[in-house]
Amino acid sequence: MRKLLVKIDRFKEIKAMLLIFQLALFAFIVVSFLLVVGVPVVLATPDGWAENKGTVFSGIGIWFLLVFLVGILNSFVV
């Protein structure tokens, strides 16, 4: 009976880690899509770069953070 409880606890840990990985991957995809669409729009508008430079750099920073986070979480999930 104890072995069964240990297996159930291990399954819950794996399920929680998989959920965290999937949420991080989803956030990475959303940020990537927003940057692919948003950066050309910002660069095409007059004075868009001067007004939105901080937002673009913040998005790029979040993108790099998510790249490393997904890579690290992937080593735990697989």
Secondary structure, 3 states (H helix, E strand, C coil): CHHHHHHHHHHHHHHHHHHHHHHHHHHHHHHHHHHHHHHHHHHHCCCHHHHHHHHHHHHHHHHHHHHHHHHHHHHHHC
